[in-house]
């Protein structure tokens, strides 16, 4: 029998070329809404353009990537969760699993999981289970200015002030609710290939406050990766902010994309992302 028939499907893919949605210009400052805005106000402002990029198979570099070098890493991670669409089970079971995973990978002393999002375009269209559709624009969840605000938003003031004196980071943990992921996979940009001039601060408007994220302009130097056909027992750790400024990855860019290698009958993507704060003790500074 031809040996290639035995080869896992994701190992047959070296790279795909696919369009990603970038901001076309940096001004005026874009504004995105985290809820349905009042009538007549668009949920997302700013002009976006599609740019075709090569997205490499990150599985070819497993064992060679790290959070501090690339800004993301793929790891095996089993879960005891039965229903990721049950928010109470996610909070009572999965949050603790994610805390242990992040501590293991980062060596952080304390992890605080503060929210999660489930994505399923079919359920999102129906308005069910609190699901959202995949986010299909290049972004990072925080800016250098807004990141400390997340600590203050989720911890008491005195505790936040103390923790902010030392190194902290904000990570996302992304996984398939049902695998394999056949459509709208997650693309991740190698942090080393990003230039500060490519970032575009973007207002993120909540009902009670205004946060700030990063949009991105296209730069041909950017190097993109993805992990084809992710399974339920795999997780991506993605660094969205690191206060340590010593040459390591401090953040990166990510987006879902239309994978040209997806089969015509590809299942809709079902995924969950958990967001967490990570803190290190003073002696690691």
PLY file of the C-alpha trace (Angstrom):
ply
format ascii 1.0
element vertex 285
property float x
property float y
property float z
element edge 284
property int vertex1
property int vertex2
end_header
0.00 0.00 0.00
1.23 3.52 -0.78
2.81 4.92 2.38
1.23 8.30 1.74
-2.20 6.79 2.37
-1.15 6.12 5.94
0.09 9.65 6.46
-2.15 11.77 8.76
-4.13 14.28 6.73
-2.66 17.30 8.49
0.90 16.19 7.64
0.15 16.33 3.92
-0.28 20.11 4.15
2.87 22.24 3.96
1.15 25.58 3.56
-2.00 27.17 2.20
-2.55 30.56 0.62
-5.60 32.36 1.93
-6.91 35.94 2.21
-6.81 37.60 5.65
-8.74 40.74 6.58
-6.41 43.62 7.51
-7.09 47.24 8.32
-6.38 49.35 5.27
-5.21 52.41 7.18
-4.49 53.55 10.71
-6.76 56.61 10.88
-9.31 57.52 12.03
-9.11 55.26 15.09
-11.38 52.24 14.46
-14.19 51.46 16.87
-15.63 47.99 17.52
-18.66 47.18 19.66
-18.77 44.20 22.02
-22.60 44.26 21.81
-25.23 45.24 19.25
-24.89 49.04 19.02
-27.82 51.46 18.70
-29.60 51.64 15.37
-27.59 53.43 12.71
-24.20 52.79 14.34
-22.05 50.10 12.66
-20.75 47.33 14.91
-17.29 47.74 13.40
-15.70 50.81 11.83
-12.53 51.14 9.83
-11.77 50.08 6.28
-10.64 46.46 5.85
-8.89 44.90 2.87
-8.20 41.28 1.99
-4.58 40.29 1.57
-3.53 36.83 0.42
-0.82 35.34 2.64
0.98 32.03 2.95
-0.02 30.21 6.13
2.43 27.48 7.11
1.57 24.18 8.78
2.73 24.79 12.35
2.70 21.06 13.08
5.96 20.83 11.17
7.59 22.89 13.93
6.09 21.20 16.98
8.64 21.13 19.75
10.45 24.14 18.27
7.85 26.80 19.10
7.30 28.56 22.41
5.17 31.30 23.91
8.18 33.51 24.60
9.68 33.07 21.12
6.70 32.84 18.76
3.84 34.05 20.95
1.88 30.79 20.67
2.29 27.06 21.15
0.23 23.91 20.56
0.05 21.26 23.28
-1.87 18.09 24.04
-4.47 18.67 26.74
-7.17 16.26 27.83
-10.36 17.60 29.37
-13.10 16.15 31.55
-15.70 18.61 30.20
-18.74 16.90 28.69
-20.59 19.95 27.34
-18.63 23.08 26.46
-21.90 24.86 25.74
-22.84 24.60 29.43
-21.30 27.73 30.99
-21.57 26.38 34.52
-19.68 23.20 33.64
-17.04 25.24 31.81
-16.56 27.48 34.84
-16.56 24.67 37.40
-14.47 22.13 35.46
-12.63 23.71 32.56
-11.40 26.88 34.22
-9.45 24.80 36.76
-8.02 22.63 33.96
-6.88 25.74 32.09
-5.28 27.19 35.21
-3.22 24.03 35.68
-2.27 23.95 31.99
-1.08 27.55 31.96
0.95 27.08 35.13
2.59 24.02 33.62
3.49 25.70 30.34
4.50 29.13 31.67
5.79 28.48 35.17
3.49 31.24 36.39
2.70 31.32 40.09
-0.94 32.35 39.83
-3.54 32.15 37.08
-6.91 33.93 37.06
-9.36 32.83 34.34
-11.87 35.61 33.80
-14.08 34.64 30.85
-14.63 32.41 27.82
-16.27 32.47 24.40
-17.78 29.59 22.44
-17.85 29.88 18.66
-20.22 28.05 16.36
-21.57 29.87 13.28
-24.72 27.74 13.12
-25.68 28.37 16.74
-24.65 32.03 16.43
-27.04 32.47 13.49
-29.83 31.00 15.60
-28.92 33.05 18.67
-28.44 29.90 20.74
-26.07 28.85 23.55
-24.43 32.28 23.63
-22.31 31.23 20.64
-20.53 33.67 18.35
-19.23 33.25 14.82
-15.47 33.00 14.21
-13.70 36.38 14.26
-12.35 36.93 10.75
-10.13 39.98 11.05
-6.49 40.25 12.13
-6.32 41.44 15.74
-4.90 41.10 19.23
-7.16 41.20 22.27
-5.29 43.97 24.14
-3.05 46.94 23.51
-0.02 47.93 25.60
-2.19 50.62 27.21
-5.29 48.53 27.93
-3.61 45.36 29.23
-3.05 46.54 32.84
-6.69 47.59 32.93
-7.73 43.95 32.64
-5.95 43.21 35.92
-7.71 46.14 37.59
-11.05 45.06 36.12
-10.92 41.59 37.64
-9.08 42.01 40.93
-9.48 44.29 43.96
-7.58 47.58 43.64
-4.98 46.94 46.35
-4.26 43.44 45.06
-4.09 44.64 41.46
-1.66 47.42 42.38
0.62 44.89 44.07
0.51 42.35 41.25
1.13 44.98 38.58
4.51 45.72 40.17
5.75 42.35 38.88
5.59 40.45 35.61
2.16 39.47 34.34
0.70 38.25 31.08
-2.65 37.71 29.43
-3.16 34.43 27.56
-5.91 32.82 25.51
-6.37 29.05 25.48
-8.13 27.89 22.28
-9.42 24.42 21.50
-11.92 22.48 19.41
-15.25 21.71 21.04
-15.65 19.00 18.43
-12.77 17.85 16.26
-11.32 17.85 13.80
-11.53 21.56 12.97
-12.30 21.44 9.24
-13.36 25.03 8.55
-12.40 28.53 9.73
-9.24 27.43 11.58
-7.16 29.85 13.62
-4.18 31.57 11.97
-1.39 32.88 14.21
1.36 35.33 13.37
4.90 34.67 14.59
5.53 37.50 17.07
9.08 37.92 15.77
7.73 38.94 12.37
5.53 41.77 13.65
6.55 45.40 13.53
5.16 47.94 16.01
4.25 50.22 13.10
1.83 47.55 11.84
-0.37 47.87 14.95
-3.50 50.01 15.05
-5.06 50.76 18.47
-8.80 50.14 18.26
-11.53 51.12 20.73
-13.60 48.21 22.02
-16.88 49.56 23.36
-18.73 47.67 26.09
-22.01 48.76 27.64
-20.23 50.10 30.72
-16.71 50.96 29.57
-14.35 51.36 26.62
-11.38 49.03 26.23
-8.69 48.92 23.57
-7.48 46.16 21.25
-5.04 46.09 18.36
-5.85 45.87 14.68
-3.08 45.29 12.13
-1.86 46.60 8.81
-0.44 44.14 6.30
3.32 43.72 6.15
4.91 41.16 3.80
7.44 40.30 6.54
4.70 38.77 8.69
4.90 34.96 9.00
1.67 33.08 9.57
1.01 29.55 10.88
-1.93 27.29 11.68
-2.47 23.81 13.04
-4.62 21.84 10.57
-7.43 19.57 11.76
-7.16 20.31 15.45
-8.69 17.70 17.74
-10.55 18.04 21.02
-7.50 16.92 23.02
-5.29 19.73 21.69
-5.03 23.32 22.87
-3.34 26.46 21.56
-1.88 28.85 24.12
-1.76 32.33 22.65
0.04 35.27 24.27
-1.94 38.49 23.95
0.22 40.56 26.32
3.38 40.22 28.41
4.64 43.00 30.65
8.22 41.70 30.44
10.07 43.79 27.86
13.35 41.94 27.31
13.10 40.77 23.70
10.65 37.93 24.26
7.27 37.86 22.49
4.93 40.34 24.16
1.87 39.79 21.95
0.93 38.51 18.53
-1.84 38.68 15.95
-4.47 36.09 15.14
-7.61 35.55 13.07
-9.77 32.79 11.71
-9.62 32.29 7.95
-11.23 30.40 5.09
-9.02 27.36 4.56
-8.86 26.47 0.83
-7.97 22.89 1.78
-11.23 22.41 3.68
-13.49 19.73 2.15
-16.71 20.90 0.45
-18.77 19.29 3.21
-16.60 20.63 6.05
-18.30 20.76 9.43
-18.88 24.25 10.89
-16.15 25.21 13.30
-16.91 24.66 16.98
-14.34 26.09 19.38
-13.88 27.63 22.80
-11.38 30.23 23.91
-10.65 30.98 27.55
-8.93 34.19 28.63
-6.68 34.34 31.65
-4.26 36.51 33.62
-0.89 35.02 34.63
1.30 36.36 37.43
4.92 35.62 38.39
6.60 36.27 41.76
9.03 39.20 42.18
12.18 37.05 42.06
11.58 36.16 38.40
11.90 39.78 37.27
0 1
1 2
2 3
3 4
4 5
5 6
6 7
7 8
8 9
9 10
10 11
11 12
12 13
13 14
14 15
15 16
16 17
17 18
18 19
19 20
20 21
21 22
22 23
23 24
24 25
25 26
26 27
27 28
28 29
29 30
30 31
31 32
32 33
33 34
34 35
35 36
36 37
37 38
38 39
39 40
40 41
41 42
42 43
43 44
44 45
45 46
46 47
47 48
48 49
49 50
50 51
51 52
52 53
53 54
54 55
55 56
56 57
57 58
58 59
59 60
60 61
61 62
62 63
63 64
64 65
65 66
66 67
67 68
68 69
69 70
70 71
71 72
72 73
73 74
74 75
75 76
76 77
77 78
78 79
79 80
80 81
81 82
82 83
83 84
84 85
85 86
86 87
87 88
88 89
89 90
90 91
91 92
92 93
93 94
94 95
95 96
96 97
97 98
98 99
99 100
100 101
101 102
102 103
103 104
104 105
105 106
106 107
107 108
108 109
109 110
110 111
111 112
112 113
113 114
114 115
115 116
116 117
117 118
118 119
119 120
120 121
121 122
122 123
123 124
124 125
125 126
126 127
127 128
128 129
129 130
130 131
131 132
132 133
133 134
134 135
135 136
136 137
137 138
138 139
139 140
140 141
141 142
142 143
143 144
144 145
145 146
146 147
147 148
148 149
149 150
150 151
151 152
152 153
153 154
154 155
155 156
156 157
157 158
158 159
159 160
160 161
161 162
162 163
163 164
164 165
165 166
166 167
167 168
168 169
169 170
170 171
171 172
172 173
173 174
174 175
175 176
176 177
177 178
178 179
179 180
180 181
181 182
182 183
183 184
184 185
185 186
186 187
187 188
188 189
189 190
190 191
191 192
192 193
193 194
194 195
195 196
196 197
197 198
198 199
199 200
200 201
201 202
202 203
203 204
204 205
205 206
206 207
207 208
208 209
209 210
210 211
211 212
212 213
213 214
214 215
215 216
216 217
217 218
218 219
219 220
220 221
221 222
222 223
223 224
224 225
225 226
226 227
227 228
228 229
229 230
230 231
231 232
232 233
233 234
234 235
235 236
236 237
237 238
238 239
239 240
240 241
241 242
242 243
243 244
244 245
245 246
246 247
247 248
248 249
249 250
250 251
251 252
252 253
253 254
254 255
255 256
256 257
257 258
258 259
259 260
260 261
261 262
262 263
263 264
264 265
265 266
266 267
267 268
268 269
269 270
270 271
271 272
272 273
273 274
274 275
275 276
276 277
277 278
278 279
279 280
280 281
281 282
282 283
283 284
